[in-house]
Amino acid sequence: MEESTGACLVLSQEVPKRLGEEYRSCHQKLVDIALECDGLREVSLLEPVSKIQNEWVQIFQFETIDQLEDFVSNGLFKDLITFLEKQFSVEVVSQVIAEADQLTVPVTIVISKSVKPEYFREYMEWQEKINEAIKAFPGFLGGGLTKPIKGVQDDWVVVFRFDSNKHLDNWLDSDEHQKLVKLGKGFFRDVNIKRIGHGFEDWFTHARGRANNPGPAQWKMAMLVLLMLYPIVMAIEIWLLPLVKDLPFASTNFVVSMLIVSSLSWVAIPAMTKVFRIWLSDTSGKLTRVNFMGTLVVIVLYFILIMLVGWVAQLPTV
C-alpha cells in the first residue's frame, strides 16, 4: 500500500482585523467540526499582516484526500461557510491541496557550536562528512556554514533547510546522523539547536497571489535576503557594537540577533518584497525581461551598498 502524503484545505477570507475575535470564534467552530472527522493532522490560523496580507487564512491538514472530502462534505461545515460569507459579506476562497506533505513550507534548523580549539581540524573534517551525508536525504534544500566573527560571535553556526518537517525529522532520526553526532560529540564545548518552523517562503507569502503559484524561486529569495541582511549587519557592526562592547557576550549576541530578525521580518522583507513583487511573481524559470531586469537591479544595488558601506565605515566616529 502506497504511503499517504496527506491533503490540505486552505480557506481565506478578507475580514477586517477589528472583527478578529468574531472570526476566531467561527474558526474554532470549524475546528470542532474537523475534530469529529477522521484523519485530522493539524490546524492553523494565520492572521492578516498589515500592508502585506489582507486575508485571514485557515489551514486544515488531513491524512488522506478522502478524509478531507468527508470534512468538506459535512453539512455543519457547509452551513458554517455560508454563515461566514453572510456574516462578513465576503466570499470564502477555498483550495484543496493533494499531496500536502510535498507542499509544506520549508523548515530551517540552526545549529550553533562552540568548538574546542584543539579540535578545529577534526571539526572541519567532521562537518564535511555531515555536509556530504545530508545531501542524500529527500527534501534537503541546502545549507551554509558561518565561521566565528570577531567581536560578534565566537560560535560556528550551521544552517540546514528542508522542504518539510517530515523530511527534516527523517534526517535527524536517521542512523547515519546519529552515528555522526556521536563521532563529533567530543569536539564541542556547547551545542545549541533551534528549529525555525518556516523558511524564507513564510516571509514571501504575499508574493504568491491567489492562484496555485508555487511562490518565488529560492535563488530570488536568497538574493533579496542578502540585499537586506548586508546593510543591517553592517549598520549594527559600525554603530551598535561599539556601544554594547562592555556588555556580556551572551547579552550582546541576543541583542544583535533580535535586531536582525526584527528588522528583516517586520521592516525590510515586507518593504522589499512589495517593491520587487513583479520580479518575485515571475516563476517561469525562463530568461524573461522581468527576470533579467529584476536580477540586474538587485546586483547593481549590491555594488551600491558595498560602496556606500565602505564610505560610511571611513567616516570619523563621534
TITORSE-448797 format. One record per residue (C-alpha): x, y, z; residue in one letter. Coordinates in steps of 0.05 Angstrom, whole numbers, plus 5000, padded with zeros to 4 digits. Layout:
# TITORSE-448797
XYZA
...
//
This chain:
# TITORSE-448797
500050005000M
502750684980E
504251155038E
499351725044S
502152415031T
496452795062G
491553315037A
490454035058C
484554515056L
486255265055V
480655765069L
481856505061S
477357095073Q
478457845075E
475658045143V
477558695179P
482458555235K
477858925283R
473058345275L
478557855293G
475257575356E
468857435320E
472657085264Y
476856675313R
470356435345S
467956195277C
474655865264H
474155485330Q
467355215308K
470554955244L
476054645286V
470754295329D
467654015266I
474453785239A
475953435305L
469853005295E
472652765228C
477852215220D
485052365200G
485853085223L
493253235229R
493953975240E
490154635241V
493055325232S
490056025233L
494256585201L
492257295216E
492557875167P
499158245163V
498658995154S
500259225083K
502258515063I
496458025070Q
489258245079N
486257555086E
485357105147W
487756415127V
485355755158Q
489155115142I
486454415156F
491053835141Q
488553115137F
491952455127E
488252285062T
484352645009I
478252215025D
478352435098Q
478853165077L
473053075029E
468952795087D
470353435125F
468553885067V
462153505052S
459853545124N
453253925129G
455554315190L
461754535152F
457654775093K
452855155139D
458655505174L
461955715109I
455256005087T
454756365154F
461856655146L
460156945078E
453657255102K
456657505168Q
462557855136F
459657975067S
465957695035V
466857044996E
470756485028V
476156254979V
477855514988S
483455094958Q
484754354967V
491954134960I
493253394949A
500053104969E
500453655021A
506953375051D
510453564987Q
507854284991L
509354455063T
513155085080V
520654945087P
523554865156V
530355105178T
534854835232I
540255285261V
545954965299I
550955395337S
557255045363K
562855245409S
568654845381V
574554675425K
580754995394P
584754355396E
579554005353Y
578954525299F
581854085243R
577753485265E
571453905268Y
572454155196M
573353445171E
567253215211W
562953785184Q
564753585113E
562252885128K
555653185153I
555053615091N
556053025045E
551452555083A
545553045087I
545453155011K
542952455000A
536652555042F
529952725009P
527553445017G
534353755031F
534454455002L
541354685022G
545254995078G
551055415099G
556655495149L
558356155184T
565156185216K
566256565282P
566157315272I
570957705316K
567258175361G
560457895342V
560157145356Q
565156605376D
560956015354D
560655655288W
553555685260V
550855165212V
544155245176V
540554675141F
533854745105R
528854205086F
522354245048D
518253975106S
518653795179N
517753065160K
523953065117H
527953435169L
525852925222D
527952355174N
534952645174W
535352785248L
532752095267D
536951715216S
542351225237D
547451595195E
546152255230H
546251925299Q
552951595285K
555952255261L
553352625323V
556752115368K
563152165327L
563652915335G
560952965407K
567853095437G
569453685391F
564854185425F
564254555490R
556954705476D
551754585421V
545254965413N
539954735363I
533955155342K
528554945294R
525155505256I
518355295231G
518555705168H
523755885117G
524156495072F
517656275040E
513756505101D
516557205093W
514857205019F
507856915024T
504457534997H
508457494932A
504656854913R
497857144899G
491456734899R
492956264843A
496655604850N
503255964846N
509055564877P
512056204904G
518456584889P
524556184866A
529556004921Q
535156404887W
530857034884K
529156994957M
536456874975A
538557484933M
533457944966L
535157695037V
542557835023L
540758524996L
537158685061M
541558295110L
548158615089Y
546559345106P
543059135171I
549058735195V
554059275174M
549959815209A
549959415273I
557359295268E
559060015254I
554360375302W
551559885353L
557259425372L
561759985397P
556160195444L
555059505474V
562159245474K
562259255550D
556158815557L
556858065570P
558057665506F
551457285511A
547457925520S
550858265461T
549257675415N
542057665438F
541058405424V
544458335355V
540257725336S
533858055359M
535258685318L
536958285255I
530857835259V
526158415276S
528958865221S
528258315169L
521458055190S
517658705202W
521259235161V
526059005107A
522558385079I
515558685075P
518159325043A
522759004992M
518058444971T
512958974956K
517959354913V
520158714877F
513258394874R
513258334797I
520158024795W
518557534851L
512057334817S
515457114753D
516356374767T
517256154694S
524555984704G
525956304636K
530356894617L
524457374611T
525258124611R
522358154682V
527257634708N
533257954673F
531758664694M
529958484766G
536258074775T
540458634744L
537459154791V
538958734852V
546158624830I
547159364818V
544359504887L
549459024916Y
555159444888F
551960094911I
551159824981L
558359574983I
560960254962M
556260625010L
558160185069V
565560275053G
564661025052W
560761035117V
565960595151A
571361115134Q
567561685168L
570561925234P
566761675295T
563862175344V
//
